[in-house]
């Protein structure tokens, strides 16, 4: 009497081998070296470029700061942790800017109706502030919570992402010194 399991096993093995062959044949050989070139808003990836206006109406691009260590901080005037960390960000900005460190404080203008110049004056802030009017940069950077900060090294690679705040001065110093290297 013939074994009814043998034809099923042969068909199963044939389909399995055919699937493996198809997977191998349809692979993209160029994909092996592209991971470093893909922009993603996470540690170890190149920071996605953006261009936004500052308060004077001038265009500022992240890519134009290549060679500098950059803290990109997404914030709003109504955000209590943002308010709490701004004086500390200003303090470390003043201390490290001569070494090639800069801050891009990206105000979430599309969801912030606060008085930005008044906020800056109240807290004594003079680092660059950019206006995110459309929400596109926030979408690109997957901003879900404020504040959110990206520490970007001189080569434009994100070294650390900090969601929430306020950031402690010691944390800021350690992250800034790491991206200045």
Secondary structure, DSSP 8 states (H G I E B T S, - for coil): ---HHHHHHHHHHHHHHHHHHHHHHT--GGGGG-TTTSB-SSTTSB----EEEETTS-EEEGGGGTTSEEEEEEE-TT-HHHHHHHHHHHHHHHHHGGGTEEEEEEE-GGG--S-HHHHHHHHT--SEEEE--SSHHHHHTT--SSSEEEEE-TTSBEEEEEESS---HHHHHHHHHHHH-
